[in-house]
């Protein structure tokens, strides 16, 4: 952007360093013969020492995904594509809702189109969208080979991130903390140490609890009263854990 008139789209210019990284990302992802995976593109960018959009040295799959999904690189920047809304989703069962605001897509008729310098052709962008759509469809099919009853309700203890359901050979079904599979965390030495949780055993425990609640309605009243009192809030659970750890430490001394 022009430092004197940053809001003037006529004065926008391509950043030669950052723009040079966009073209190979689209080329590698849409190659007709052997298209690279998002992980492969991220690794290749990191190995080639191409800086990330924020100037970092290591690329993440989410950054590659965001670039391939951004229509701004075809020559049109759409303003007002999202609107702020109160956050209503928690990232894991051990974390509170939010925090702060989230963003929700706005209707296309409310977007404001702003012409900007193009980096890739509309044909290349369309090919990238088709490739991503196929990958997303196949990923959903892969992850639904086993019905995980507690999908999105299990979190890893050490890093408190949500767990993913994984079917691993020879046919074992486990809940795996996202912190173990995140390549960026592993590169920083922050890989989660939580062990695999057997999904079938957790599902069975959850089913037993559900059956007990349905056959003993008084439990619902009791637990609702506890929930209204804050007993189920992640903050309360973490505070209780800290109290138990502190007490255990005092006893060991």
C-alpha positions in Angstrom: 0.0 0.0 0.0 1.1 3.6 -0.6 2.2 5.0 2.7 0.7 8.4 1.9 -2.7 7.0 0.6 -3.0 3.5 2.0 -6.7 3.2 1.3 -6.4 4.1 -2.4 -6.6 0.8 -4.5 -5.2 2.6 -7.5 -1.9 2.9 -5.6 -1.6 -0.7 -4.7 1.6 -2.4 -5.9 2.8 -6.0 -5.8 5.4 -6.9 -3.2 7.9 -8.8 -5.4 9.2 -11.0 -2.5 5.8 -12.1 -1.3 4.3 -12.3 -4.7 7.1 -14.7 -5.9 6.0 -17.2 -3.2 2.3 -17.3 -4.4 2.9 -18.6 -7.9 4.8 -21.8 -7.0 2.2 -22.6 -4.3 -0.5 -22.6 -6.9 1.7 -24.5 -9.4 2.7 -27.2 -7.0 -0.9 -27.7 -5.8 -2.5 -27.9 -9.2 0.2 -29.8 -11.2 -1.6 -32.1 -13.6 0.6 -35.1 -13.1 1.6 -35.3 -9.4 0.1 -32.4 -7.4 1.8 -31.9 -4.0 -0.2 -32.2 -0.8 -0.6 -29.2 1.5 1.9 -30.8 3.8 4.3 -31.2 0.9 3.9 -27.6 -0.2 4.5 -26.3 3.3 7.6 -28.4 3.7 8.9 -27.3 0.3 8.4 -23.7 1.1 10.2 -24.1 4.4 13.1 -26.0 2.8 13.4 -23.3 0.1 13.6 -20.7 2.9 10.7 -18.7 1.5 9.3 -16.5 4.3 5.7 -16.9 5.4 3.2 -14.1 5.0 4.2 -12.8 8.4 7.9 -13.2 7.7 8.4 -16.4 9.7 10.8 -19.2 8.6 8.4 -22.2 8.8 5.2 -22.7 6.9 2.1 -24.3 8.2 -0.6 -26.2 6.3 -3.2 -23.6 7.4 -1.2 -20.8 5.7 -1.0 -22.7 2.4 -4.7 -23.5 2.6 -5.5 -19.8 3.3 -3.5 -18.7 0.3 -5.1 -21.2 -2.1 -8.6 -20.2 -0.9 -8.0 -16.4 -1.2 -9.6 -14.9 -4.4 -7.6 -11.7 -3.8 -4.7 -13.2 -5.8 -6.8 -13.3 -9.0 -7.2 -9.5 -8.9 -10.3 -8.8 -6.7 -10.3 -8.1 -3.0 -13.7 -8.4 -1.4 -14.2 -6.2 1.6 -16.9 -6.9 4.2 -16.8 -10.7 3.5 -17.2 -11.5 7.2 -19.0 -9.9 10.1 -17.9 -10.0 13.8 -20.1 -12.1 16.1 -19.7 -13.2 19.7 -17.6 -16.4 19.9 -19.8 -19.4 20.8 -17.4 -22.3 20.1 -14.7 -23.6 22.4 -11.5 -24.9 20.8 -11.5 -27.9 23.2 -13.6 -29.3 26.1 -11.0 -28.0 28.5 -11.1 -24.4 27.4 -13.8 -21.8 27.8 -16.0 -20.5 25.0 -14.4 -17.8 22.9 -12.6 -15.7 24.0 -13.8 -12.5 22.4 -15.4 -12.2 18.9 -15.5 -14.6 16.0 -16.3 -14.0 12.3 -19.1 -15.3 10.2 -19.4 -15.2 6.4 -21.6 -12.3 5.2 -24.0 -12.6 2.2 -22.2 -12.1 -1.1 -24.5 -9.2 -2.0 -22.9 -7.2 0.9 -19.4 -7.6 -0.3 -17.5 -4.7 -1.7 -15.3 -5.6 -4.7 -11.9 -3.8 -4.9 -9.7 -4.3 -7.9 -6.1 -5.2 -7.0 -3.0 -6.4 -9.0 -3.5 -10.0 -10.0 -0.9 -12.7 -9.3 -2.5 -15.9 -10.6 -5.0 -16.4 -13.4 -8.7 -17.2 -12.7 -8.2 -20.6 -14.3 -5.4 -21.6 -12.0 -7.4 -20.4 -9.0 -10.4 -22.4 -10.1 -8.2 -25.5 -10.5 -6.9 -25.0 -7.0 -10.5 -24.8 -5.6 -11.5 -28.0 -7.4 -8.5 -29.8 -6.0 -9.1 -28.6 -2.5 -12.8 -29.6 -2.7 -11.8 -33.1 -3.7 -9.3 -33.3 -0.9 -11.8 -32.2 1.6 -14.4 -34.7 0.4 -11.9 -37.6 0.5 -10.7 -36.5 4.0 -14.3 -36.5 5.3 -14.9 -40.0 3.9 -11.6 -41.2 5.5 -12.4 -39.8 8.9 -16.0 -41.3 8.9 -14.9 -44.9 8.5 -15.6 -45.3 12.2 -18.3 -43.5 14.2 -16.7 -41.6 17.1 -19.5 -40.9 19.5 -17.4 -38.4 21.4 -16.2 -36.6 18.4 -15.0 -33.1 19.4 -15.6 -33.8 23.1 -12.3 -35.2 24.1 -9.2 -33.0 24.8 -5.6 -33.8 25.5 -4.5 -33.0 29.1 -1.0 -31.5 28.6 -1.8 -28.9 25.9 -5.7 -28.9 26.2 -6.3 -29.1 22.5 -9.2 -31.0 21.0 -8.5 -34.6 19.9 -9.0 -36.2 16.5 -10.4 -39.6 15.9 -7.9 -41.8 14.0 -8.2 -45.3 12.7 -4.7 -46.8 12.8 -3.6 -50.3 11.7 -4.4 -53.0 12.5 -7.9 -51.5 12.9 -7.5 -49.7 16.3 -9.6 -46.6 16.9 -8.0 -43.9 19.0 -8.5 -40.3 20.0 -5.3 -38.4 19.2 -4.4 -35.0 20.5 -3.9 -32.4 17.7 -0.8 -31.3 19.5 0.9 -34.6 18.5 0.2 -34.2 14.8 0.9 -30.5 14.3 4.1 -30.2 12.4 4.7 -26.6 13.5 4.5 -27.6 17.2 6.9 -30.5 16.5 9.4 -28.2 14.8 9.3 -25.9 17.8 9.8 -28.7 20.3 6.3 -28.3 21.6 4.8 -31.6 20.5 2.2 -32.8 22.9 3.1 -35.9 25.0 -0.4 -37.1 25.6 -0.8 -40.8 24.8 -3.4 -42.2 22.4 -6.8 -42.7 24.1 -8.7 -45.8 23.1 -11.8 -44.5 21.4 -13.9 -47.7 21.9 -13.3 -47.7 25.7 -14.2 -44.0 25.9 -17.3 -44.5 23.8 -18.4 -47.4 26.1 -17.9 -45.2 29.2 -19.9 -42.4 27.6 -22.7 -44.8 26.6 -22.9 -46.2 30.1 -23.2 -42.7 31.5 -25.9 -41.8 29.0 -27.9 -44.9 29.8 -27.6 -44.2 33.6 -28.8 -40.6 33.1 -31.8 -41.8 31.0 -32.8 -44.4 33.6 -32.3 -42.1 36.6 -33.8 -38.7 35.7 -32.9 -37.3 39.1 -29.2 -37.2 37.9 -30.2 -34.7 35.2 -31.6 -32.3 37.8 -28.6 -32.7 40.0 -26.1 -32.1 37.2 -28.0 -29.1 35.8 -27.8 -27.5 39.2 -24.1 -28.1 39.2 -23.7 -26.7 35.7 -25.6 -23.5 36.6 -23.3 -23.2 39.6 -20.2 -23.3 37.3 -19.0 -26.8 38.2 -18.7 -27.8 34.5 -16.9 -24.7 33.3 -13.4 -25.4 32.0 -12.0 -22.8 34.4 -13.6 -24.5 37.4 -12.2 -27.9 36.3 -8.7 -26.5 35.8 -8.9 -24.8 39.2 -9.9 -28.0 40.8 -7.1 -29.8 39.1 -4.6 -27.2 40.3 -5.9 -27.6 43.9 -5.4 -31.4 43.7 -1.9 -31.0 42.3 -0.9 -28.5 44.9 -2.3 -30.8 47.7 -0.4 -33.8 46.2 2.8 -31.8 46.1 2.4 -30.8 49.8 1.9 -34.4 50.8 5.0 -35.5 48.9 7.1 -32.9 50.7 
